[in-house]
Amino acid sequence: MNAVVIYLLLLKATLTSFAGMGSLPQIRQDFVETRGAISDQQLSQAVLVGRATIGPMGAYVVAIGYFAGGWLGAVAGWLAMITPALIAIPLLALIQRWLHLPRIRAAVDGVIIASAVLLLGSGATLAIDAIQQLMALKS
Amino acid sequence: MNQTVGPSVRELVTAVAYEANRTVGGGLVTIELLRRRFSARGWLDAASHGVFIAISRFTPGTVVLAYVVLLGWRYHKWRGALLALAMASVPASVIVFALAATLARIDRYAAVRALLAVGILVASALVVGSAWHLIRPYLPRASRLRLIVIAAVAVALVVLGATPVRVLLVAAVMSAALPVRSTES
């Protein structure tokens, strides 16, 4: 599969997700179902490798890129992973410009509080997942 | 946001490279480790961290990468942002590439799976600690109503299966609509 196509497909998936593994449904749709570029087994291997590795979970897209297009595909996957992060810079500029307004400050406060709730949910999910793995190993 | 003394480029790169590449369990753990390191050195205040978290959550893609871009940008603009982004993403990507290339099946061995599970358990504790740190500034009486209302709505939306972005958008709109007290930060 062409590295440029891999980049564009993975970029579409990362741009429409807001967490490391959030891009998974879109990637499965494009790479497994629509194009048949990788198998479900390869998708599972990519997820496993991403979870077992240091750093962001989103790095599993590098493995997707590799399975779909070799080392050039892996580079395309890395580029697709890092490109959306640069959007944070104009967002910061916008927030800083308007942060002195009480309503904008209140909206940011709301996002921070909701982020904490989402973090608690993520922490609980991770803990439950780990406990289930340990119990499965024990039995 | 308060302006604090920041790290040199070398200190920034070293800090991001070290903290982003020593844990499994995802970027939320890395963010908490970065917060601790930067706060301990007086480089990052709680308000700036909160804003960075909020923006990172609203940025598409991987949350921790957006966070390190903001850290790098704050202290050294494009140079800092790109170097921090590279430090947080290249080592993990190289390892993922190597593992994928050799088709390593690291979960075949029980000891590896157990070690990974314990690592993730520790990571989950760090993530919960990060959530507590975000909530703590809103515990004083002046902000408590906002905290209770927004947290309750966010929990309800999560339970109903709303996506994180929808939860954040509703929280932003609701919080902006609540009355703002002059004593609130």
Interface residues (C-beta under 8 A of the other chain):
Chain A: T14 L15 T16 S17 F18 A19 G20 G22 S23 Q45 A46 L48 V49 G50 R51 A52 T53 I54 G55 P56 M57 G58 A59 Y60 V62 A63 Y66 F67 W71 A74 G77 W78 M81 I82 T83 P84 A85 L86 I87 A88 I89 L91 L92 I95 Q96 L99 P102 R103 I104 R105 A106 A107 V108 D109 G110 V111 I112 I113 A114 S115 A116 V117 L118 L119 L120 G121 S122 G123 A124 L126 A127 D129 A130 I131 Q133 L134 L137
Chain B: M1 A20 N21 R22 T23 V24 G25 G26 G27 L28 T30 G50 V51 F52 I53 A54 I55 S56 R57 F58 T59 P60 G61 T62 V63 V64 L65 A66 Y67 V68 V69 L70 W73 A81 L85 A88 S89 V90 P91 A92 S93 I95 V96 F97 L99 A100 A101 L103 A104 R105 I106 D107 A110 R113 A114 L116 A117 V118 I120 L121 A123 S124 A125 V127 V128 S130 A131 W132 L134 I135 Y138 S143 R146 L147 I150 A151 V153 A154 V155 V158 T163 P164 V165 V167 L168 V170 A171 A172 V173 M174 S175 A176 L178 V180 E184 S185
